[in-house]
């Protein structure tokens, strides 16, 4: 049956395929909204076999608990957000977008978020939720209580899994990133995989603890210990409701003073401060630090990479682009190579806005753009 349908579709022109796919997406979203509406009524009646509604939906649909929780929260919230609900029923919003929009919107801002949400990437909306959500000392304590590291033997391999909260997690991440990045191959040898280097870094740390000294080497490569210890960098957005963040992760306001006492670097960023360089166009340390906190993930819509991000000028400096927080975004190396001036893709918009950025080609006539040209790296 599927093969027969494929044979038919292969005879269709590309424009018809794209239009048909868009219609299928809208129809799928409409049916999803109908299911959510049914779940809402069942939830109100308590007709979920005496089970929690989230657990019932997860078991009934065969989906992850997090997926079920998002759908139940959306169902409960849309009663008071009629404009967003109408956009969803028209197939204009995905469930990933809705999951964040119902946390951002109020009855007063319903219409505004319905309009902005259509153009916003889910990752941008999730980022805004993280920035605006209040983090209490109780939540910080709950995060720490949830910490764990488990290990067990499976055959000849030691398996590990765990969860390390906020500040401690940022410390572990910073140390491992430093070690993995510094594990250069021996001359004439290829780079080992990131997963291999990560395993080697953990073994090196354990060897250092066993020997009672800092590790200075490892199997498969070498790395140098940092001259100074790691200190968390806290970014506080002044003049807004945003929370202080460490490595892009919101923390409680009360935690900031504790970190300051321990030597953390704290930077206050005001809404009207562009963080532009005072001379030249090199990205200043203050702006780079702010960008790392604002953009923990690649800002290309749909991309979730968070390792080795590059600071990218939306309009290349060789084309007259500015260097400030409205003109620079962190993107992954893969998309950086595709972006102008070297590639045919453009990241366009204002990275400070929640619905900020679009990603499109400019070298095709149907996109109304001009060809990319060579120039210094942006």
N, C-alpha and C positions, 0 to 999 in steps of 0.2 A: 504493500500500500504506500509506504513512505517512498520507496524507489519509484513507483509510478508517478507520484506527485512531483518528485525531483525531476523526472524526465519532462513533465509538462512545464515546470518553472524554468527549465533551461532554455525553453523556446521564447520566454518573455523578454522584452527589452529591459535594460537596467532601470530606466525611470519607472516603469510599471512595477518592477520588483521592489524598489525603494518605497513607492507609494503604498503598495500592498503591505509591506512590512510595518510602516507607520500606522496603518489602519489596524493591523493585528495587535500592535502594542497598545493602542487606545482601547481596543475591545477587551484585551486581557485586563487592563486596569479597571475598566468598567465592571467586569465580573468580579474582580478582586474587591472593589468597593461594595458590591452587593453582598459578598460573603462577610465583609467586615460589619455591614449593617445588621446582618443576621446574628453575628456573634455578639453585637451590642445588645440586642433584645434578649438573647439567651443569657447574657451576663446579668442584665437587669432582673430576669426571672430566677436567676440562680439555677438554671436548668442545665448544669454542666456535670451531671452525675456526682454531685457532692464534692467535686474537685475544684481546686483553684482554676479560674478561667484560663490563665496562661498555660498551666499544665495540661488542661483539657484540649486546648487548641493545638499545642505541640504534639500530643499523642494522636489526636484525630487526624491532623494533616501530615504527620511524619516530618516535622521541621524542627529546627533547633529551638531551644527555649527562648533565646534572645530574639529570634525571628517572631515567635509567637507573642512575646512581650511587647514588641514594637507594634504589632497589629492591634493588640488589645488596647494599648495606650492611645493609639490613633483613634480607634473606635469610640473610646470614652471621651476624647477631647473634641471630636468634630461636631458634636451637638452645639457647642458654643462658638464654632468657627464656620458659619454657613458659606462664606465666600470661598475659603480654602476647600471645603467639602464639595462645593459645586465644581471647582476646577478639577478636583480629583475624580468626580463622577464623569466629567467630560474626557477623562483620560489624559489630562495635561500634566499630572504630577505622579511621580513614581513613589513607591512605598518608602524608599530610602530618603527621598525628599520630605515626605510627609512625617516621618519619624522625628526629624529635626524641627520642621515647621510648627508642629503642635506644641513643641517646647518653647519656641521663640514667640509665637503669636499670642495676642490677647484679643478679646472681642473688639477692642478699640483699634487694634492694628491688623485685624483679620484681612481686610481688603488689600492693604499695602503688602503684606507678606504673600498673599495669593499671587500678586503681580510679580514680585521679586523672586518668589520661589521657583517659578517656571524656568527662569534663566540660570538659576544657581546650581552649581554642582553639589552633590551630596557631601563631598569632603569639605567644601566651603561652609555649608550650613552646620556641619558637625563641629567645625572649628569655632564658629560663632557661639554655638551652644556651650562649648567648653569655656570660652572666654567670659560669657555672661553669667554662668551658673555660680551661685554662691557656695563656697566650700567652707563648711563649719569645722570647728575643732573636733566635734564628735565624728564627722566623716573621716578626718585625718586619723583619728584613733582607730576607727573601724578598718581603714586601709591597712594600718600596721597590724591589727589583729588578724587580718586575712593573709599575712605573709606565710609563705611555705616554700620548702625545697625538699623534694623527695627524690630518692635514687634507689635503683634496684638492679639486680643482675638479670640479664636475659641472654642466655647462651654465653658467648665470650665477651659481650659488650656490657658496659655500665650505662644504664638509661637514666636520664634526669628530666624532671619537670618541676615547675615552680612558679611563684609569683612574688615579686619584690616591690614594695610600695614606694610611691612618689620620690622623696629625696634619696633614699637608699637605692632605689631603682635607677635614678639619674646617675648616682655615683658608679654603680656597677656598669651601666651602659657606657659612661665616659671612659672608664678604665679599659673595658674590653675594646671599645672603638679605637682608643689610642694604640693598644697592643696589636690589634688586627691590622690597622693601617700602617704600622711601622714594621710589620713582618715582611721585609723585602726579600725576594729570592736571591740566592747566591748568583754571582755573575754568570750569565749565559743560561740560567735556568728560568723556566716560565713561572708566572705567579701561581701559587696554589689557590684552591677555592676558598671563598670566604668562610664556608662551613668548617673546612679543615683548620684554617687559621684560628677560628673561634674556639675549637676544641683544644688546639695547642695552647692558646692563651690561658684557658682554665687550668690545664695541666701545669703550665709555668707558674701560675699563682700558687697552686698547691705545693709545688716543689719549693717555692720561696718560703712558704709557711713552714714546711718540713725542715728546711735548712736554717730557719730563723733569720732570713735576710731577704732583701728585695730580689725578685727574679731579674736576671739580666740576659736570659737567652731561652731558647725553646727548641724542641724538635722541629725540623723542617724550615727554619728561618730564624731571623734575629730581630730583636727590637731593643730600643733604648728606653730606659725609664725616664719619665719626665723630671726635669730639674726641680720643679715645685709641685706640691701636692694639689689635687683637684679641689676647686672651690665652686660651690653651686653659684650660678648666675641667675638672679631673680629679676624679672622684668615686671614693673608695675605700671599699668596704664592709668594715668591721672585724667580726671575730668570725664570719666565714663564709669559704667557699672562693672567693667571687666575686672577679673580677679588677678592677683599676682600669679605669675607662672614660672616654673622651672623646667627648662627643656620643653616648653610648650604644654606642660601639664599644670592645671590650676591647683593652687594650694590655698590653705586658709590664711587670712590676713594675719591672724595671731602667730602663725609660724614664721613670718618674715623676721620679727625681732630676734627670735631664737637663732635664725640663720645668720643674721647680722652679727650677733654675739660670737658666732663660730667662724666669722671671717668671710661670709658670703659677699659677692659683688652684687649690689643692688642698683638698678638703673630705673629712674622714673621717666616715663615717656608721656608727654602731654599730647593731646589730640592735635594741637596746632604746631607741633615740632616736627619738621620734615626729616630731621637727622641728616641733613645734607652736609657734604664736606665744605670746610671753610675755604679751601683752595684746591684746584685741580678737580679731577673726577674719580679719583680712587675711592673705593668704598671705605668709609671710616670705620674704626672698630666699634663705635657706638651703634651705627646702623647695622653692621653685620651681626652684632649680638642681638639686636632687636629682631632682625629678620629670622634668626634661628629660633627665637621664642615664638614669633608670630606664625611661622610656616614650618611646623615640625614634619609635614608631609609635602611632597611635590605639589605645586599649585596648578599643574596642568589638570583640568577637569577629568575626573575618573581615575587618575593615577594615585596610588597609595604608597609609593616608594618613600622611604625616609632615611636612607643611608647615602652618604656622600653627596648631599645636595649642593648645587652651585647657585651663586647669586647671579641672576639673569636680569639684564636691563630689557624692559619690555620694548623700548625703542633703543636700538644699539647706540652706544656712545659715538660711533663713527657716523651715525646718521643724525647726530645732534640730541640724543636722548639725555635726560637728566639723571642724576644720582640722588634719589631720596626714597622715602618709604612708600610713596605713591607710584614710583617708577621702577622698582626693583622687587623681584619675587624669587623665592628659592624653588628651583626645579631640579629634577634628577638629571644625571649626566646623559641618559638616553635621549630625553626630550631637549636637553640643551644643545646636543649635536644637530637636532632637527630644526632648531629655531633660527630665525634671521639673526645675523646677516649670512650665515653659512648655509642654512637650510631654507626650505620653502614655507615653514610654519611660523605663525605669529601668535603670541600670547598677548591678548588685548584687553584693556579695561583698567580698573583701579584695584590693586591688590588689597587696599585697606577696606574695601566694601565687601559685605558678605556674599553678594551675588556677582562679585567683582570681575571674574576673568573668563574670556572665551578663547578657544584654541582652533585656528583654522588656517587653511593654506592660502597663499597669496600669489601662487605662480600659475594659476589656472584661470582662463577667461571667465568660467562660470562662477568664480569667486570674486571677480572684479578687482583683482590685485595686480601688482607688478612683480616681476621676477626678483628673487633674492639675489643679492650681489655679494661679492667677497669683501672682507674687511677684517679688522682685528676682532678677537673674541669679545663677545659682549659680557 
